[in-house]
Amino acid sequence: MRRPDQQTTTRPAPEATLGNGTGPAGPDAAPGTGPAAQPAAPGAGPGTPPAGARSAGPGEPSGPPAATGTPAARPGTAGTGTAGAGLTGFTGEPTAEGALAPYLRGQAAEFLRSLRLHHEYSAPADAGGHGAAEAARALRRAARRIGGSLHTFRAALDPHWADQLRGELAWLTGILAREHAYANRLARLVDALHLLSGPTLPAARGARAAGEAAGADAQGRAALGVGAARAAALLERRLTLARTRSHSAALQALGSSRFHAIADAVALLASEVPAPSGHAGRAAAASLLEPAELAEQRLLTAVAALPPDDTEPYNEAQDAAWHQARLLLRLHRYAHEVVLGGADPGLTAPGHALDLHRDAVEAAGAAAAAARTPRIAPATAYALGVLHADQRHGVESARAAFRETWPYATALAAP
């Protein structure tokens, strides 16, 4: 896999030599998540595979195990400052049997382990506890990694089986992620309202006289103070109701025959990975480098096509392109874990910025939706409008943070 300014994945030499002395593993900040999908799908999950990699999205624990064999140095990476870029972690060509199958079996084992913990923590004595939430997050992370790998390396597996299981895992992760997303959104918006309704507001823009600006700010603080409490109450009612419904839907899904079929499929995956049939399928499974490089090129193309930073603010039409880049970054991360045995630490900060971007976009949408509630007081609508603007500023900040931390600057310039 080659990036515009450096080589990230090479075909490892049969006789590997020692690289820069750093391991391939490193924490991967995400947070995924996020929805699980194909270029619109999978998200992150920890894995503790026997021969796989354990990595996490923003704020998630990570710790991929050391890859087998003596690591080999990759040309073109010296002095790039990308941690872990000097080791491949493989002594030969990465194949489905040598790299993908152990990775999928490890993630399947993590899925089943998280499911068992979720059942234990969901007992009546522990209902609603922190352990159940952590187990659900671990379950989502493993499911997203399995789904992402099935998407990228579909040709190295039984295509019909991979498509079916990936679709079912996307449904499961979507159901399980909603409750967590609503809870985080409510906390983010309420905290922002408390900050905005404090003793100071952002400085006024424009060329107004100092006295005029001070008077307008004082009036704005007074109006915001009146409406902030009502806006917070309105948001809490709406998002708490949505969270409760999502929790019920998640419990219903976990008890459904559809979920039990998914768990059975993952249990089989923990012991056996279906291989492709026929000569063409076996040839496609011979090497994983080509699909991994394709996933990387899709990411670089999406990043190059992102709108420039001098476009008009508050342009919600641009959000979709950033969401797509986030999902493609996840797919690339998972492919990197399979082929190289660990996450790419150079993409930790950009991935975290894209997660913050997603959170800010969804929070701004929730504030705008609450402002459209019929018959709300003008002060409440004003507070929600200020909150929406604050979250859109958060969107712009996340985009700027991504551009600053993206390690491959040449990919940001559209051709």
C-alpha positions in Angstrom: 0.0 0.0 0.0 1.6 3.2 -1.1 0.7 6.7 0.0 1.6 9.8 -2.0 4.7 10.6 0.0 5.8 7.3 1.5 5.4 3.6 1.2 3.2 2.1 3.9 2.9 -1.5 2.9 5.4 -3.5 0.9 5.5 -7.1 -0.1 7.7 -8.4 2.7 10.9 -10.2 1.7 11.1 -13.9 2.4 14.2 -13.3 4.6 13.2 -10.5 6.9 15.6 -8.2 8.6 15.4 -6.0 11.6 13.7 -2.6 11.0 13.8 0.5 13.1 13.4 -1.4 16.4 9.8 -0.3 17.0 6.8 -2.7 17.1 3.9 -2.6 14.8 1.4 -2.1 17.5 0.1 1.1 18.9 -3.0 2.6 20.3 -5.6 3.7 17.8 -7.8 6.5 19.0 -11.6 6.1 17.4 -14.5 5.8 18.6 -16.0 4.7 17.3 -16.7 4.4 16.2 -19.6 4.9 14.6 -21.7 2.8 12.4 -20.6 -0.3 10.9 -20.7 -0.6 7.2 -18.9 -1.0 4.0 -17.4 2.2 2.7 -20.2 3.1 4.8 -20.0 0.5 7.3 -17.8 -1.1 9.9 -16.5 0.5 13.0 -13.9 -0.4 15.6 -13.7 -3.2 18.2 -10.9 -4.7 20.3 -9.7 -8.1 19.4 -7.7 -10.4 21.5 -6.9 -12.9 18.8 -4.4 -15.6 19.2 -2.6 -14.4 16.1 -4.6 -11.2 15.3 -4.4 -7.7 16.4 -6.1 -5.8 19.1 -6.7 -2.2 18.4 -9.4 0.3 19.3 -11.2 3.4 18.1 -10.8 6.7 19.8 -10.7 6.4 23.5 -10.8 2.6 23.3 -8.2 0.3 24.8 -5.7 -1.3 22.4 -2.9 -3.7 22.5 -2.2 -5.8 19.4 0.0 -8.8 20.0 3.3 -9.1 18.3 3.2 -10.5 14.9 4.9 -13.8 14.1 8.3 -13.9 12.5 11.2 -11.5 12.5 9.9 -8.0 11.4 11.4 -6.6 8.2 12.2 -3.0 7.5 10.3 -1.3 4.8 12.0 1.0 2.3 11.0 4.6 2.1 9.9 5.0 5.7 13.0 6.1 7.5 12.7 9.6 9.0 9.0 9.9 8.3 8.0 10.1 12.0 5.3 7.6 11.7 5.5 5.2 14.6 5.7 1.6 13.7 6.2 2.3 10.0 9.5 0.5 9.8 8.3 -3.0 10.5 6.1 -5.3 8.5 5.7 -8.0 11.1 5.7 -10.7 8.4 8.4 -13.0 7.0 6.5 -13.8 3.8 3.5 -12.8 1.6 0.4 -12.2 3.9 -2.2 -14.7 2.8 -5.8 -15.5 3.9 -4.6 -18.6 5.8 -1.6 -17.0 7.3 -3.0 -13.6 8.3 -6.7 -13.1 7.7 -8.0 -16.4 9.1 -6.2 -16.0 12.5 -7.3 -12.4 12.7 -11.0 -13.3 12.0 -10.8 -16.2 14.5 -9.4 -13.8 17.1 -12.1 -11.2 16.6 -14.8 -13.9 16.7 -13.4 -15.1 20.0 -13.5 -11.5 21.3 -17.1 -11.2 20.1 -18.1 -14.3 22.0 -16.2 -13.3 25.1 -17.9 -9.9 25.1 -21.3 -11.5 24.6 -20.7 -13.7 27.6 -19.7 -10.7 29.8 -22.7 -8.8 28.6 -25.0 -11.6 29.7 -23.3 -11.7 33.1 -23.5 -8.0 33.7 -27.0 -7.8 32.4 -28.3 -10.0 35.2 -31.0 -8.5 37.4 -28.5 -7.7 40.2 -26.2 -5.8 37.8 -28.8 -4.4 35.4 -27.8 -0.9 34.1 -24.3 -1.2 35.5 -21.1 0.1 33.9 -19.9 -3.4 33.1 -22.8 -4.1 30.7 -22.1 -0.9 28.8 -18.4 -1.8 28.5 -19.3 -5.3 27.3 -21.7 -3.9 24.7 -18.9 -1.6 23.4 -16.5 -4.4 23.2 -19.1 -6.5 21.3 -19.6 -3.7 18.8 -15.9 -3.2 18.3 -15.3 -6.9 17.5 -18.3 -7.0 15.2 -17.1 -3.9 13.3 -13.7 -5.4 12.8 -15.1 -8.6 11.5 -17.5 -6.7 9.2 -14.7 -4.4 7.9 -12.4 -7.3 7.2 -15.1 -9.2 5.4 -15.7 -6.2 3.2 -12.1 -5.5 2.3 -11.0 -9.1 1.9 -14.2 -10.5 0.4 -12.3 -12.1 -2.5 -10.2 -14.1 -0.2 -13.3 -15.7 1.4 -16.5 -17.3 0.4 -18.3 -14.2 -1.1 -21.8 -15.3 -0.4 -21.0 -16.1 3.2 -19.0 -12.9 3.7 -21.7 -10.6 2.3 -24.4 -12.2 4.4 -22.5 -12.1 7.7 -21.3 -8.6 7.0 -24.8 -7.4 6.5 -26.0 -9.0 9.7 -23.1 -7.6 11.7 -23.9 -4.1 10.3 -27.5 -4.4 11.5 -26.3 -5.5 15.0 -23.7 -2.8 15.5 -26.2 -0.2 14.3 -28.8 -1.3 16.9 -26.2 -1.5 19.7 -24.6 1.9 18.9 -27.7 4.0 19.2 -28.2 4.0 22.9 -24.6 4.9 23.5 -24.8 7.7 20.8 -27.9 9.3 22.3 -26.4 9.3 25.8 -23.1 10.9 24.6 -25.1 13.5 22.5 -27.2 14.5 25.5 -24.1 14.9 27.7 -22.3 16.9 25.0 -25.2 19.3 24.4 -26.0 19.9 28.1 -22.4 20.6 28.9 -22.2 23.0 26.0 -25.4 24.8 27.2 -23.8 25.3 30.6 -20.7 26.8 29.1 -22.6 29.1 26.8 -24.9 30.3 29.5 -22.1 31.2 31.8 -20.8 34.7 32.7 -19.2 35.2 29.3 -20.1 34.7 25.7 -17.9 34.6 22.7 -16.7 38.0 21.6 -19.0 39.8 19.2 -18.0 39.9 15.5 -18.1 42.9 13.3 -17.0 46.5 13.6 -19.6 47.7 16.2 -18.6 50.2 18.8 -17.4 48.8 22.1 -20.4 50.1 24.1 -22.8 48.8 21.5 -21.2 45.4 21.5 -21.1 45.2 25.3 -24.8 46.1 25.5 -25.7 43.5 22.9 -23.6 40.9 24.7 -25.4 41.7 28.0 -28.8 41.3 26.3 -27.6 38.0 24.7 -26.4 36.6 28.0 -29.7 37.5 29.7 -31.8 35.9 26.9 -29.5 32.8 26.8 -29.7 32.5 30.5 -33.5 32.4 30.4 -33.7 29.9 27.6 -30.7 27.6 28.4 -32.5 25.8 31.3 -35.6 25.2 29.2 -33.5 24.1 26.2 -31.6 21.7 28.4 -34.9 20.3 29.7 -36.3 19.9 26.2 -33.1 18.2 24.9 -33.1 15.9 27.9 -36.8 14.8 27.3 -36.2 14.2 23.6 -32.8 12.4 23.8 -33.7 10.4 27.0 -36.8 9.1 25.2 -34.8 8.2 22.2 -32.2 6.5 24.4 -34.8 4.5 26.2 -36.3 3.3 22.9 -32.9 2.4 21.7 -32.2 0.4 24.8 -35.4 -1.5 24.4 -34.6 -2.1 20.8 -31.2 -3.4 21.7 -32.6 -5.8 24.3 -35.2 -7.0 21.9 -32.5 -7.5 19.2 -30.2 -9.5 21.6 -33.1 -11.8 22.4 -34.2 -12.3 18.8 -33.6 -15.4 16.6 -31.8 -13.1 14.1 -29.1 -12.3 16.7 -28.8 -16.0 17.8 -28.2 -16.8 14.2 -25.4 -14.2 14.1 -23.9 -15.5 17.3 -23.9 -19.1 15.8 -22.2 -17.8 12.7 -19.5 -16.0 14.7 -19.0 -19.1 16.8 -18.3 -21.2 13.7 -16.0 -18.4 12.5 -14.0 -18.8 15.7 -13.0 -22.3 14.6 -13.2 -22.2 10.8 -13.0 -19.4 8.2 -14.8 -20.4 5.0 -12.4 -20.3 2.0 -13.3 -19.4 -1.6 -14.2 -22.2 -4.0 -12.6 -22.8 -7.3 -9.2 -21.9 -8.8 -10.1 -18.2 -9.2 -11.1 -17.9 -5.5 -7.9 -19.7 -4.3 -5.8 -17.3 -6.5 -7.5 -14.3 -5.0 -6.8 -15.6 -1.5 -3.1 -16.0 -2.3 -2.2 -12.5 -1.2 -4.0 -9.8 0.8 -1.9 -6.9 -0.4 -4.0 -6.0 -3.4 -7.3 -5.5 -1.5 -5.5 -3.7 1.4 -3.8 -1.4 -1.1 -7.2 -0.7 -2.7 -8.7 0.2 0.6 -5.9 2.6 1.2 -6.3 4.2 -2.2 -10.0 4.7 -1.6 -9.1 6.5 1.6 -6.5 8.7 -0.1 -9.0 9.6 -2.9 -11.7 10.5 -0.4 -9.3 12.7 1.6 -8.1 14.4 -1.5 -11.7 15.2 -2.5 -12.6 16.8 0.9 -13.8 20.4 0.5 -11.0 23.0 1.1 -10.9 24.8 4.4 -11.8 28.2 2.9 -15.4 27.2 2.0 -18.3 28.8 3.7 -19.1 27.7 7.3 -22.2 25.9 8.4 -22.4 24.0 5.1 -24.1 20.8 6.1 -23.9 19.5 2.5 -20.2 18.9 3.1 -20.7 16.6 6.1 -21.4 13.5 4.0 -17.9 13.6 2.4 -16.3 13.8 5.8 -18.3 10.9 7.2 -17.3 8.8 4.2 -13.6 9.6 4.8 -14.1 8.5 8.4 -15.6 5.2 7.4 -12.9 4.6 4.8 -10.2 5.4 7.4 -11.7 2.6 9.6 -11.6 0.2 6.7 -7.9 1.1 6.1 -7.1 0.6 9.8 -8.6 -2.9 9.9 -6.8 -3.8 6.6 -3.5 -2.5 8.2 -4.1 -4.7 11.2 -4.6 -7.8 9.1 -1.7 -7.3 6.7 0.9 -5.7 9.1 -0.3 -7.2 12.4 -1.1 -3.9 14.1 -2.7 -0.5 13.9 -1.0 2.5 12.1 -0.3 5.0 15.0 0.2 7.7 12.5 -3.6 7.7 11.8 -4.6 7.8 15.5 -5.0 11.6 15.7 -6.7 12.0 12.3 -9.2 9.3 13.2 -9.9 11.0 16.5 -10.6 14.3 14.7 -13.0 12.6 12.4 -14.8 11.0 15.3 -15.1 14.4 16.9 -16.4 15.8 13.6 -19.1 13.1 13.6 -20.1 13.8 17.2 -20.4 17.6 16.5 -22.4 17.1 13.3 -24.9 14.9 15.1 -25.1 17.2 18.1 -25.8 20.2 15.8 -28.5 18.2 14.1 -30.1 17.3 17.5 -30.1 21.0 18.5 -31.7 22.0 15.2 -34.3 19.3 15.5 -35.2 20.4 19.0 -35.5 24.1 17.8 -38.2 22.9 15.3 -40.4 21.7 18.2 -43.8 23.5 17.9 -44.9 26.2 20.3 -41.6 26.6 22.2 -40.8 29.9 23.8 -38.6 32.4 21.9 -35.9 32.3 24.6 -35.7 28.5 24.3 -35.4 28.7 20.5 -32.7 31.4 20.8 -30.7 29.2 23.2 -31.0 26.2 20.8 -29.9 28.4 17.9 -26.8 29.5 19.8 -26.2 25.8 20.7 -26.5 24.8 17.1 -24.0 27.5 16.1 -21.6 26.4 18.8 -21.7 22.8 17.6 -21.1 23.8 14.0 -18.0 25.7 15.2 -17.0 22.4 16.7 -17.5 20.8 13.2 -15.1 23.4 11.7 -12.6 22.8 14.5 -12.6 19.1 14.0 -12.0 19.6 10.3 -9.1 21.9 11.0 -7.7 19.4 13.5 -7.9 16.6 10.9 -6.0 18.7 8.3 -3.3 19.5 10.9 -2.8 15.9 12.0 -3.2 14.1 8.6 0.4 12.9 8.1 0.3 12.7 4.3 -0.2 16.3 3.2 0.0 15.6 -0.5 -3.3 13.7 -0.2 -5.1 16.8 0.9 -4.6 18.6 -2.4 -7.2 17.6 -5.0 -5.8 17.0 -8.5 
